[in-house]
Amino acid sequence: MELGHPYGLFITSDHFIYMCDAIAGRILKIDREGKIVGVLDGPEPGKGRHFDPHQIALDKDKSIFAAEVLPWRAEKFRLK
């Protein structure tokens, strides 16, 4: 998997890295060996609005908060 434009990072207490990949419109979960172990994809390009995450944070319940530069929006995602 190629990276589009890596931006914000968040490192959890269990040593996973969550990284915004703005151009690709997704958030990646990376383990401590650098392997991508999870992907949160935005809408498919041309199918609705574009997801352009730049900053990220997780709360204690592992909800993901992503902020986009344009259109100046923040969203919350709950992981299953």
Biopython code that builds the backbone (N, CA, C, O; Angstrom):
import numpy as np
from Bio.PDB.StructureBuilder import StructureBuilder

atoms = [
    (1, "MET", "N", (0.851, -1.172, 0.000)),
    (1, "MET", "CA", (0.000, 0.000, 0.000)),
    (1, "MET", "C", (0.899, 1.238, 0.000)),
    (1, "MET", "O", (1.785, 1.370, 0.844)),
    (2, "GLU", "N", (0.667, 2.124, -0.935)),
    (2, "GLU", "CA", (1.450, 3.358, -1.008)),
    (2, "GLU", "C", (0.778, 4.455, -0.196)),
    (2, "GLU", "O", (-0.447, 4.522, -0.093)),
    (3, "LEU", "N", (1.611, 5.308, 0.373)),
    (3, "LEU", "CA", (1.087, 6.444, 1.124)),
    (3, "LEU", "C", (0.837, 7.611, 0.183)),
    (3, "LEU", "O", (1.604, 7.853, -0.749)),
    (4, "GLY", "N", (-0.253, 8.330, 0.443)),
    (4, "GLY", "CA", (-0.548, 9.521, -0.346)),
    (4, "GLY", "C", (0.209, 10.714, 0.205)),
    (4, "GLY", "O", (1.184, 11.166, -0.395)),
    (5, "HIS", "N", (-0.227, 11.220, 1.332)),
    (5, "HIS", "CA", (0.401, 12.353, 2.008)),
    (5, "HIS", "C", (0.247, 12.151, 3.508)),
    (5, "HIS", "O", (-0.793, 12.507, 4.060)),
    (6, "PRO", "N", (1.240, 11.594, 4.184)),
    (6, "PRO", "CA", (1.118, 11.388, 5.624)),
    (6, "PRO", "C", (1.130, 12.720, 6.375)),
    (6, "PRO", "O", (1.948, 13.598, 6.100)),
    (7, "TYR", "N", (0.216, 12.848, 7.315)),
    (7, "TYR", "CA", (0.132, 14.063, 8.139)),
    (7, "TYR", "C", (0.146, 13.679, 9.607)),
    (7, "TYR", "O", (1.128, 13.115, 10.089)),
    (8, "GLY", "N", (-0.929, 13.975, 10.324)),
    (8, "GLY", "CA", (-0.967, 13.803, 11.772)),
    (8, "GLY", "C", (-0.773, 12.374, 12.235)),
    (8, "GLY", "O", (-1.213, 11.425, 11.586)),
    (9, "LEU", "N", (-0.098, 12.239, 13.383)),
    (9, "LEU", "CA", (0.140, 10.943, 14.020)),
    (9, "LEU", "C", (-0.414, 10.963, 15.434)),
    (9, "LEU", "O", (-0.442, 12.003, 16.092)),
    (10, "PHE", "N", (-0.855, 9.797, 15.888)),
    (10, "PHE", "CA", (-1.236, 9.627, 17.284)),
    (10, "PHE", "C", (-0.729, 8.267, 17.715)),
    (10, "PHE", "O", (-1.008, 7.267, 17.054)),
    (11, "ILE", "N", (0.017, 8.209, 18.821)),
    (11, "ILE", "CA", (0.555, 6.947, 19.326)),
    (11, "ILE", "C", (-0.207, 6.580, 20.591)),
    (11, "ILE", "O", (-0.282, 7.371, 21.531)),
    (12, "THR", "N", (-0.771, 5.380, 20.607)),
    (12, "THR", "CA", (-1.562, 4.925, 21.741)),
    (12, "THR", "C", (-0.672, 4.325, 22.825)),
    (12, "THR", "O", (0.507, 4.057, 22.593)),
    (13, "SER", "N", (-1.240, 4.120, 23.997)),
    (13, "SER", "CA", (-0.472, 3.553, 25.102)),
    (13, "SER", "C", (-0.060, 2.108, 24.825)),
    (13, "SER", "O", (0.893, 1.614, 25.429)),
    (14, "ASP", "N", (-0.773, 1.418, 23.910)),
    (14, "ASP", "CA", (-0.380, 0.056, 23.542)),
    (14, "ASP", "C", (0.515, 0.050, 22.294)),
    (14, "ASP", "O", (0.684, -0.984, 21.648)),
    (15, "HIS", "N", (1.082, 1.212, 21.966)),
    (15, "HIS", "CA", (2.137, 1.375, 20.957)),
    (15, "HIS", "C", (1.691, 1.196, 19.505)),
    (15, "HIS", "O", (2.494, 0.813, 18.654)),
    (16, "PHE", "N", (0.433, 1.467, 19.222)),
    (16, "PHE", "CA", (-0.011, 1.523, 17.837)),
    (16, "PHE", "C", (0.075, 2.976, 17.378)),
    (16, "PHE", "O", (-0.129, 3.897, 18.169)),
    (17, "ILE", "N", (0.374, 3.171, 16.116)),
    (17, "ILE", "CA", (0.419, 4.507, 15.526)),
    (17, "ILE", "C", (-0.790, 4.646, 14.609)),
    (17, "ILE", "O", (-1.027, 3.798, 13.748)),
    (18, "TYR", "N", (-1.546, 5.707, 14.797)),
    (18, "TYR", "CA", (-2.628, 6.059, 13.887)),
    (18, "TYR", "C", (-2.133, 7.243, 13.073)),
    (18, "TYR", "O", (-1.689, 8.247, 13.630)),
    (19, "MET", "N", (-2.211, 7.121, 11.757)),
    (19, "MET", "CA", (-1.655, 8.151, 10.881)),
    (19, "MET", "C", (-2.684, 8.590, 9.847)),
    (19, "MET", "O", (-3.337, 7.761, 9.215)),
    (20, "CYS", "N", (-2.820, 9.905, 9.683)),
    (20, "CYS", "CA", (-3.677, 10.462, 8.635)),
    (20, "CYS", "C", (-2.932, 10.384, 7.305)),
    (20, "CYS", "O", (-1.761, 10.754, 7.217)),
    (21, "ASP", "N", (-3.611, 9.908, 6.288)),
    (21, "ASP", "CA", (-3.074, 9.885, 4.929)),
    (21, "ASP", "C", (-4.031, 10.737, 4.101)),
    (21, "ASP", "O", (-4.989, 10.232, 3.516)),
    (22, "ALA", "N", (-3.753, 12.031, 4.065)),
    (22, "ALA", "CA", (-4.712, 13.013, 3.563)),
    (22, "ALA", "C", (-5.082, 12.835, 2.105)),
    (22, "ALA", "O", (-6.269, 12.811, 1.780)),
    (23, "ILE", "N", (-4.125, 12.711, 1.228)),
    (23, "ILE", "CA", (-4.430, 12.627, -0.204)),
    (23, "ILE", "C", (-5.209, 11.346, -0.511)),
    (23, "ILE", "O", (-6.118, 11.360, -1.341)),
    (24, "ALA", "N", (-4.861, 10.246, 0.150)),
    (24, "ALA", "CA", (-5.559, 8.976, -0.066)),
    (24, "ALA", "C", (-6.909, 8.932, 0.647)),
    (24, "ALA", "O", (-7.717, 8.044, 0.375)),
    (25, "GLY", "N", (-7.166, 9.884, 1.561)),
    (25, "GLY", "CA", (-8.451, 9.939, 2.251)),
    (25, "GLY", "C", (-8.687, 8.780, 3.196)),
    (25, "GLY", "O", (-9.743, 8.148, 3.170)),
    (26, "ARG", "N", (-7.679, 8.501, 4.047)),
    (26, "ARG", "CA", (-7.826, 7.374, 4.965)),
    (26, "ARG", "C", (-6.993, 7.599, 6.223)),
    (26, "ARG", "O", (-6.146, 8.491, 6.281)),
    (27, "ILE", "N", (-7.254, 6.774, 7.214)),
    (27, "ILE", "CA", (-6.466, 6.743, 8.441)),
    (27, "ILE", "C", (-5.910, 5.332, 8.568)),
    (27, "ILE", "O", (-6.647, 4.354, 8.436)),
    (28, "LEU", "N", (-4.614, 5.228, 8.823)),
    (28, "LEU", "CA", (-3.942, 3.936, 8.929)),
    (28, "LEU", "C", (-3.607, 3.625, 10.375)),
    (28, "LEU", "O", (-3.231, 4.515, 11.138)),
    (29, "LYS", "N", (-3.743, 2.362, 10.751)),
    (29, "LYS", "CA", (-3.286, 1.874, 12.050)),
    (29, "LYS", "C", (-2.044, 1.034, 11.776)),
    (29, "LYS", "O", (-2.085, 0.090, 10.987)),
    (30, "ILE", "N", (-0.934, 1.386, 12.438)),
    (30, "ILE", "CA", (0.368, 0.773, 12.170)),
    (30, "ILE", "C", (0.911, 0.183, 13.468)),
    (30, "ILE", "O", (0.861, 0.834, 14.512)),
    (31, "ASP", "N", (1.432, -1.051, 13.413)),
    (31, "ASP", "CA", (1.991, -1.656, 14.620)),
    (31, "ASP", "C", (3.428, -1.196, 14.836)),
    (31, "ASP", "O", (3.966, -0.440, 14.027)),
    (32, "ARG", "N", (4.042, -1.641, 15.904)),
    (32, "ARG", "CA", (5.385, -1.155, 16.243)),
    (32, "ARG", "C", (6.471, -1.651, 15.292)),
    (32, "ARG", "O", (7.592, -1.143, 15.324)),
    (33, "GLU", "N", (6.160, -2.630, 14.451)),
    (33, "GLU", "CA", (7.114, -3.079, 13.429)),
    (33, "GLU", "C", (6.937, -2.316, 12.121)),
    (33, "GLU", "O", (7.690, -2.539, 11.173)),
    (34, "GLY", "N", (5.958, -1.425, 12.054)),
    (34, "GLY", "CA", (5.725, -0.634, 10.852)),
    (34, "GLY", "C", (4.737, -1.258, 9.879)),
    (34, "GLY", "O", (4.564, -0.756, 8.769)),
    (35, "LYS", "N", (4.085, -2.349, 10.281)),
    (35, "LYS", "CA", (3.108, -3.029, 9.425)),
    (35, "LYS", "C", (1.734, -2.369, 9.586)),
    (35, "LYS", "O", (1.298, -2.090, 10.703)),
    (36, "ILE", "N", (1.057, -2.124, 8.458)),
    (36, "ILE", "CA", (-0.296, -1.573, 8.486)),
    (36, "ILE", "C", (-1.246, -2.693, 8.893)),
    (36, "ILE", "O", (-1.354, -3.706, 8.202)),
    (37, "VAL", "N", (-1.931, -2.504, 10.014)),
    (37, "VAL", "CA", (-2.827, -3.534, 10.549)),
    (37, "VAL", "C", (-4.292, -3.124, 10.494)),
    (37, "VAL", "O", (-5.166, -3.915, 10.851)),
    (38, "GLY", "N", (-4.575, -1.901, 10.053)),
    (38, "GLY", "CA", (-5.956, -1.440, 9.937)),
    (38, "GLY", "C", (-6.046, -0.196, 9.081)),
    (38, "GLY", "O", (-5.121, 0.616, 9.040)),
    (39, "VAL", "N", (-7.178, -0.055, 8.393)),
    (39, "VAL", "CA", (-7.406, 1.101, 7.526)),
    (39, "VAL", "C", (-8.829, 1.586, 7.719)),
    (39, "VAL", "O", (-9.775, 0.799, 7.673)),
    (40, "LEU", "N", (-8.976, 2.879, 7.935)),
    (40, "LEU", "CA", (-10.291, 3.529, 7.964)),
    (40, "LEU", "C", (-10.354, 4.384, 6.703)),
    (40, "LEU", "O", (-9.750, 5.454, 6.629)),
    (41, "ASP", "N", (-11.099, 3.891, 5.711)),
    (41, "ASP", "CA", (-11.215, 4.592, 4.432)),
    (41, "ASP", "C", (-12.360, 5.582, 4.457)),
    (41, "ASP", "O", (-13.396, 5.343, 5.079)),
    (42, "GLY", "N", (-12.159, 6.700, 3.769)),
    (42, "GLY", "CA", (-13.235, 7.650, 3.529)),
    (42, "GLY", "C", (-14.030, 7.209, 2.317)),
    (42, "GLY", "O", (-13.805, 6.117, 1.796)),
    (43, "PRO", "N", (-14.957, 8.040, 1.859)),
    (43, "PRO", "CA", (-15.735, 7.691, 0.669)),
    (43, "PRO", "C", (-14.831, 7.522, -0.551)),
    (43, "PRO", "O", (-13.786, 8.164, -0.656)),
    (44, "GLU", "N", (-15.239, 6.668, -1.450)),
    (44, "GLU", "CA", (-14.508, 6.465, -2.694)),
    (44, "GLU", "C", (-14.480, 7.766, -3.484)),
    (44, "GLU", "O", (-15.506, 8.441, -3.570)),
    (45, "PRO", "N", (-13.329, 8.148, -4.073)),
    (45, "PRO", "CA", (-13.273, 9.392, -4.847)),
    (45, "PRO", "C", (-14.377, 9.435, -5.908)),
    (45, "PRO", "O", (-14.598, 8.464, -6.631)),
    (46, "GLY", "N", (-15.054, 10.561, -5.987)),
    (46, "GLY", "CA", (-16.139, 10.740, -6.939)),
    (46, "GLY", "C", (-17.478, 10.218, -6.442)),
    (46, "GLY", "O", (-18.496, 10.386, -7.114)),
    (47, "LYS", "N", (-17.491, 9.577, -5.256)),
    (47, "LYS", "CA", (-18.718, 9.020, -4.678)),
    (47, "LYS", "C", (-19.028, 9.750, -3.373)),
    (47, "LYS", "O", (-18.771, 9.227, -2.288)),
    (48, "GLY", "N", (-19.569, 10.933, -3.477)),
    (48, "GLY", "CA", (-19.835, 11.715, -2.273)),
    (48, "GLY", "C", (-18.689, 12.656, -1.972)),
    (48, "GLY", "O", (-17.890, 12.970, -2.854)),
    (49, "ARG", "N", (-18.606, 13.099, -0.761)),
    (49, "ARG", "CA", (-17.569, 14.056, -0.391)),
    (49, "ARG", "C", (-16.221, 13.389, -0.187)),
    (49, "ARG", "O", (-16.142, 12.186, 0.061)),
    (50, "HIS", "N", (-15.173, 14.173, -0.292)),
    (50, "HIS", "CA", (-13.813, 13.671, -0.099)),
    (50, "HIS", "C", (-13.441, 13.775, 1.377)),
    (50, "HIS", "O", (-13.778, 14.757, 2.039)),
    (51, "PHE", "N", (-12.752, 12.769, 1.885)),
    (51, "PHE", "CA", (-12.254, 12.742, 3.257)),
    (51, "PHE", "C", (-10.778, 13.095, 3.209)),
    (51, "PHE", "O", (-9.999, 12.400, 2.557)),
    (52, "ASP", "N", (-10.377, 14.169, 3.892)),
    (52, "ASP", "CA", (-9.022, 14.707, 3.794)),
    (52, "ASP", "C", (-8.445, 14.934, 5.192)),
    (52, "ASP", "O", (-8.217, 16.079, 5.582)),
    (53, "PRO", "N", (-8.201, 13.844, 5.965)),
    (53, "PRO", "CA", (-7.769, 14.012, 7.355)),
    (53, "PRO", "C", (-6.337, 14.551, 7.468)),
    (53, "PRO", "O", (-5.436, 14.120, 6.749)),
    (54, "HIS", "N", (-6.154, 15.505, 8.391)),
    (54, "HIS", "CA", (-4.830, 16.085, 8.614)),
    (54, "HIS", "C", (-4.334, 15.911, 10.052)),
    (54, "HIS", "O", (-3.134, 15.752, 10.275)),
    (55, "GLN", "N", (-5.232, 15.939, 11.013)),
    (55, "GLN", "CA", (-4.849, 15.765, 12.419)),
    (55, "GLN", "C", (-5.728, 14.690, 13.033)),
    (55, "GLN", "O", (-6.859, 14.470, 12.600)),
    (56, "ILE", "N", (-5.189, 14.021, 14.054)),
    (56, "ILE", "CA", (-5.914, 12.888, 14.632)),
    (56, "ILE", "C", (-5.659, 12.801, 16.129)),
    (56, "ILE", "O", (-4.590, 13.167, 16.619)),
    (57, "ALA", "N", (-6.669, 12.307, 16.847)),
    (57, "ALA", "CA", (-6.544, 12.018, 18.274)),
    (57, "ALA", "C", (-7.470, 10.850, 18.582)),
    (57, "ALA", "O", (-8.459, 10.637, 17.882)),
    (58, "LEU", "N", (-7.151, 10.095, 19.627)),
    (58, "LEU", "CA", (-8.005, 9.010, 20.101)),
    (58, "LEU", "C", (-8.299, 9.251, 21.572)),
    (58, "LEU", "O", (-7.448, 9.745, 22.311)),
    (59, "ASP", "N", (-9.513, 8.898, 21.996)),
    (59, "ASP", "CA", (-9.826, 9.017, 23.421)),
    (59, "ASP", "C", (-9.627, 7.658, 24.083)),
    (59, "ASP", "O", (-9.204, 6.704, 23.430)),
    (60, "LYS", "N", (-9.931, 7.567, 25.378)),
    (60, "LYS", "CA", (-9.684, 6.337, 26.124)),
    (60, "LYS", "C", (-10.520, 5.166, 25.634)),
    (60, "LYS", "O", (-10.165, 4.011, 25.868)),
    (61, "ASP", "N", (-11.628, 5.452, 24.953)),
    (61, "ASP", "CA", (-12.489, 4.406, 24.394)),
    (61, "ASP", "C", (-12.085, 4.041, 22.967)),
    (61, "ASP", "O", (-12.774, 3.260, 22.310)),
    (62, "LYS", "N", (-10.979, 4.599, 22.485)),
    (62, "LYS", "CA", (-10.453, 4.381, 21.131)),
    (62, "LYS", "C", (-11.353, 4.969, 20.037)),
    (62, "LYS", "O", (-11.310, 4.525, 18.890)),
    (63, "SER", "N", (-12.158, 5.960, 20.394)),
    (63, "SER", "CA", (-12.861, 6.715, 19.358)),
    (63, "SER", "C", (-11.818, 7.575, 18.660)),
    (63, "SER", "O", (-10.911, 8.111, 19.297)),
    (64, "ILE", "N", (-11.954, 7.702, 17.349)),
    (64, "ILE", "CA", (-11.006, 8.479, 16.555)),
    (64, "ILE", "C", (-11.618, 9.839, 16.241)),
    (64, "ILE", "O", (-12.755, 9.930, 15.779)),
    (65, "PHE", "N", (-10.853, 10.886, 16.497)),
    (65, "PHE", "CA", (-11.253, 12.248, 16.143)),
    (65, "PHE", "C", (-10.314, 12.715, 15.039)),
    (65, "PHE", "O", (-9.102, 12.789, 15.242)),
    (66, "ALA", "N", (-10.863, 13.026, 13.883)),
    (66, "ALA", "CA", (-10.052, 13.461, 12.745)),
    (66, "ALA", "C", (-10.469, 14.870, 12.343)),
    (66, "ALA", "O", (-11.658, 15.181, 12.267)),
    (67, "ALA", "N", (-9.480, 15.711, 12.087)),
    (67, "ALA", "CA", (-9.739, 17.083, 11.650)),
    (67, "ALA", "C", (-9.239, 17.243, 10.219)),
    (67, "ALA", "O", (-8.159, 16.775, 9.860)),
    (68, "GLU", "N", (-10.054, 17.915, 9.415)),
    (68, "GLU", "CA", (-9.705, 18.181, 8.024)),
    (68, "GLU", "C", (-9.432, 19.672, 7.847)),
    (68, "GLU", "O", (-10.152, 20.507, 8.394)),
    (69, "VAL", "N", (-8.396, 20.005, 7.087)),
    (69, "VAL", "CA", (-8.048, 21.406, 6.850)),
    (69, "VAL", "C", (-9.109, 22.072, 5.980)),
    (69, "VAL", "O", (-9.612, 23.144, 6.317)),
    (70, "LEU", "N", (-9.437, 21.455, 4.892)),
    (70, "LEU", "CA", (-10.528, 21.952, 4.052)),
    (70, "LEU", "C", (-11.527, 20.826, 3.946)),
    (70, "LEU", "O", (-11.163, 19.760, 3.450)),
    (71, "PRO", "N", (-12.690, 20.980, 4.352)),
    (71, "PRO", "CA", (-13.538, 22.140, 4.572)),
    (71, "PRO", "C", (-13.654, 22.558, 6.033)),
    (71, "PRO", "O", (-14.733, 22.970, 6.460)),
    (72, "TRP", "N", (-12.590, 22.468, 6.806)),
    (72, "TRP", "CA", (-12.585, 22.885, 8.205)),
    (72, "TRP", "C", (-13.624, 22.098, 8.995)),
    (72, "TRP", "O", (-14.564, 22.663, 9.555)),
    (73, "ARG", "N", (-13.435, 20.791, 9.027)),
    (73, "ARG", "CA", (-14.417, 19.909, 9.653)),
    (73, "ARG", "C", (-13.688, 18.955, 10.586)),
    (73, "ARG", "O", (-12.544, 18.577, 10.334)),
    (74, "ALA", "N", (-14.352, 18.574, 11.655)),
    (74, "ALA", "CA", (-13.864, 17.529, 12.551)),
    (74, "ALA", "C", (-14.918, 16.429, 12.627)),
    (74, "ALA", "O", (-16.117, 16.708, 12.636)),
    (75, "GLU", "N", (-14.466, 15.179, 12.681)),
    (75, "GLU", "CA", (-15.381, 14.051, 12.739)),
    (75, "GLU", "C", (-14.931, 13.069, 13.796)),
    (75, "GLU", "O", (-13.747, 12.958, 14.112)),
    (76, "LYS", "N", (-15.916, 12.351, 14.340)),
    (76, "LYS", "CA", (-15.647, 11.299, 15.321)),
    (76, "LYS", "C", (-16.047, 9.969, 14.713)),
    (76, "LYS", "O", (-17.110, 9.840, 14.106)),
    (77, "PHE", "N", (-15.165, 8.965, 14.887)),
    (77, "PHE", "CA", (-15.421, 7.615, 14.404)),
    (77, "PHE", "C", (-15.305, 6.662, 15.581)),
    (77, "PHE", "O", (-14.379, 6.774, 16.385)),
    (78, "ARG", "N", (-16.238, 5.727, 15.687)),
    (78, "ARG", "CA", (-16.171, 4.687, 16.726)),
    (78, "ARG", "C", (-15.715, 3.391, 16.092)),
    (78, "ARG", "O", (-16.298, 2.943, 15.105)),
    (79, "LEU", "N", (-14.693, 2.792, 16.642)),
    (79, "LEU", "CA", (-14.215, 1.513, 16.134)),
    (79, "LEU", "C", (-15.041, 0.389, 16.726)),
    (79, "LEU", "O", (-15.479, 0.469, 17.874)),
    (80, "LYS", "N", (-15.254, -0.652, 15.950)),
    (80, "LYS", "CA", (-16.024, -1.821, 16.423)),
    (80, "LYS", "C", (-15.129, -2.806, 17.109)),
    (80, "LYS", "O", (-15.596, -3.847, 17.571)),
]
sb = StructureBuilder()
sb.init_structure("model")
sb.init_model(0)
sb.init_chain("A")
sb.init_seg("    ")
for serial, (resi, resn, name, xyz) in enumerate(atoms, 1):
    if name == "N":
        sb.init_residue(resn, " ", resi, " ")
    sb.init_atom(name, np.array(xyz, "f"), 0.0, 1.0, " ", f" {name:<3s}", serial, name[0])
structure = sb.get_structure()
